[in-house]
Amino acid sequence: MAVKKTAKTSPAKKTASTKKPATKKPVKKVDHVPDAFATTAGKKSITIIPLQRQKAESWLKKAPAATRQRAEQSSFTGRAGQVLALYDDKGVLTTILTGVNDPVQIFDLSPAAEQLARSLPAEILKDTTFKIDTTGWGVADMNAACIGWGLSGYRFERYKTGKDATILPRLIWPDKVDKKSVLAYVESAALIRTLINIPANDMGPDELEAAARTLATTEGLTVKVTKDQALLRDNFPMIYEVGKGSPRRPRLIDLQWGNAKHPKVTLVGKGVCFDTGGLDIKPPAAMLTMKKDMGGAAHVLGLALLIIRHKLPVRLRVLIPAVENSVSGEAFRPWDVINSRKGLTVEVGDTDAEGRLVLGDALALACEEKPDFIANFATLTGAARVALGIEVPAIFSNHEKIGFEIKDIGMACDDPLWPLPLWQGYRKEMGSDVADISSTGSGKAGAITAALFLESFVDPKIDWVHVDLYAWDHGGKPGRSRGGTEMASRALFAYIQKRFASKNLKG
């Protein structure tokens, strides 16, 4: 009887292409909305007494001798940011004194919140709530204090393995506070911070689009995405040119919300998910924080959340050109001449000046429906940081009064920004021998020439502001953790609310 032979098969060789990629551990920690508030008191309740400096002296004179002595030993005078913990004769914490401004500013309670988070063990924080003595305060003061308390609890911990989420000190809501408004501000800022903080390997154009779609689903926006070759078909050539060098394909994200009969407000955000500088490659030190180069996109999503949650009577549109500026054989080159949606030809002066290119196409689109107001946010130039430092964004406007009005509003709501001029005399610096315009100037006044480039794509009849911001904090202030941070979003919201709200909405 013949025996049927079976063919021997050799084991398949393992190659890099057949291996399953390692997956990150699932996210167990909340890094979006801090759990910093409580509706009911815990087993133990501690009162926080905020003192404005001019009232602190009279308050301390009426306090027990032990409290006065403790304040004197600690040099506590009620200066904004000072915190003094008071204990009973058994060494148990009973009261917190903290200095605040008049009127209360956003981050006035942040030093107290952060000190409590650092000094009290987790088992005590779990059973303890804190209550603000709001005697004599109006709703605006309460809102500001609660916003700062919430933001002080922000933590970005999604990549911290083997570590439980940080236990935060929880504040009992004051009776008259506008909870919805406070939570909108806290969630907006947390969204901005988180999107910027996520590293570029997990926040490319695909993921930025996914974040926009998530916001659209939860808040009721419509979404349209124009991607890759469709950008050329639909006449967005500058967005395509900047992003074509990356395997993570470029796109334009278009979100809309609200009643079409209401005034039109359009927000445009630079969504460069990582910027190598392209063929004009950045040095390592300059490339280190370039995951934040989509900070403009994060800001317009956060500002959109504020507008929607406050139900402002506007027809809102959000445009995000989402790209990655990479080095490859497909990347665009210095001195390339590229087309634009507006019809202007642009000579590429520097591939590291890519943000203005993608914004140019988006701004041209924004103007086509003649909105009442356009605001764009972008981490655009180092020159703006040289002029104003990292804490104060620059604002430009084709209607100067608007820029100064927003500056005043920003100072009033502790969200500073400062106007720089659209100095038309510098346009001569942006000439090209071969195209209609160069994307870069002579290298001087770089923030202004970048703004002038953007202005070339804006209808002069439409009110427009350009915010050039850093979107990053080095951890120097309470309430602002190290990493991505919101800038100018509260100021722009307050301006839009003031200009377009049909009634005096809280916030």
Residue, then its C-alpha position, 0 to 999 in steps of 0.5 A: m500500500a502506497v503511503k502518501k507523502t505530505a509536503k514539508t512546509s518551512p515556517a514562514k520567516k518573520t519580517a518587519s512587515t508581518k509583525k503586529p505593531a505594538t499597541k499602547k496601553p488603553v487610556k485609563k486617566v481623564d486628561h480632558v475635563p478635570d474632576a475639580f467640582a462637587t455638588t454635595a459636601g464631603k465628610k470634611s469641609i474646609t473653607i477658603i477665604p479669598l481676601q483682596r489686599q485692601k481688605a485683608e488688613s481689616w479682616l486680620k485685625k478682627a481675626p483671633a490672635a493665633t491667626r494674626q500671628r500666623a499671618e505675620q510669621s508667613s508675611f501674608t498680606g492678601r497679595a494676589g497669589q499668596v496662600l495661608a493654611l490655618y490649623d486648629d490646636k490639634g494640627v487639623l487644617t480648617t481654613i485657607l486664606t488666599g489673596v485675590n485681585d479686585p475684580v477677581q481674575i481667572f487664575d486667582l484661586s489656582p495657587a490655593a488649588e495647586q498647593l492643596a493638591r500637592s500637600l494633602p494626601a489622596e485619602i484626605l482629598k477623597d473625603t474633603t470638599f472646599k467651599i469659597d466664602t463669596t461674601g460680597w461677590g457678584v456672579a462674574d467674580m464667582n465664575a472667574a474663580c471657579i474657572g481658575w480652580g477647574l483649570s488648575g486641575y488639568r493634568f495630561e496623564r494619558y501616557k503615564t503607565g502604572k499610575d492612577a489619575t491624580i486626585l484633585p481638590r474638589l470645590i463646592w459650587p457657589d450658590k449663584v455661579d453659572k455652572k454651564s458657563v464655567l464648565a464650558y470655559v474649563e472644557s474649552a481650555a482642556l480641549i485646546r491643551t490636550l490636542i496640543n499635548i498629544p504627540a505628533n505620532d498620535m496627532g496627525p491630520d487623520e487624528l485632528e480630523a477625528a477630533a473635529r468629527t468628535l466635536a461635531t457629533t457632540e455639539g451638533l456641527t456639520v462636517k465636510v472634509t476635502k482630502d488629498q487630490a481632491l484639494l487640487r480638484d476643488n482649488f486648494p493648491m497651497i494646502y496640497e503643496v505643503g502637505k504632499g510630502s507626507p504620507r499622512r495626507p493633507r486635507l481641509i476640515d470644514l465645520q458649520w453650526g447655527n442658524a443661517k440667518h444669524p451673523k456669520v462668524t468664521l474661525v480659521g486655525k493653522g493645523v500643521c500637525f508637525d513641522t520639520g521645516g520641510l527642505d529648509i529643515k529646522p535645527p533640533a532645538a527648534m523642532l522639539t516643540m513642533k507638535k504644537d504647530m497645530g495649536g491654531a486648529a486646537h484654538v478654533l475648536g476650543l473657541a467653537l465649543l465656547i460659542i456653541r455652549h453659550k448658544l451665541p446667535v451666530r452662524l459659525r464656520v470653522l476651517i482647519p487646513a490640516v497637514e504635516n510639513s515633512v521632508s521627502g522626495e515629494a516635498f515642495r521646495p524653496w523658490d517653487v512657484i505655486n498657485s493659490r485659491k485666490g489666483l495669486t501665484v506665490e514664490v516659496g521663500d522658505t519651506d519653513a514658512e508653510g503655515r501662511l500658505v495653508l491659511g491663505d487658501a482657507l482665508a480665501l475660501a472663508c471670504e467667498e461667503k462674505p462673513d461678518f467677521i473672520a478670526n484666524f489663530a496660528t503659531l505662525t512666527g518666531a518674530a512675534r515671540v521676539a517682539l512680545g515674548i511667549e505669554v502675549p500673542a500678537i493680534f493684527s487686524n485690517h480694521e485697527k479699532i477692532g484689534f485695540e478693542i479686543k486688546d482691551i477686552g483681553m486685558a479685562c478678562d486676564d487673557p492678554l494680547w497686543p496689537l501690531p501694525l499691518w504696516q503697508g510700507y513693508r509690502k515692498e519686501m514681499g515682491s517676487d521677480v517671477a510670481d505675484i508675491s513671495s511667501t516671505g519678506s526680507g527677514k525683518a519684521g517677520a510677524i508683520t510681513a507674515a500678517l501682510f501675506l495673509e491679508s493678501f487673501v482677505d477681502p478688505k471689506i470683511d472684518w478680519v483679525h489674525v492672532d499669532l500665538y505661542a500656544w505653549d507654557h513652560g509651567g511658570k504660573p499656577g493654573r497653567s501646567r507645562g505644555g500646550t495652553e490656551m491663549a486669546s480664546r477667552a478674549l476672542f469669545a468675549y469680543i464675539q459675544k459682545r458684538f453679536a449676542s442679541k442679549n447679555l449672555k453670562g460668561 
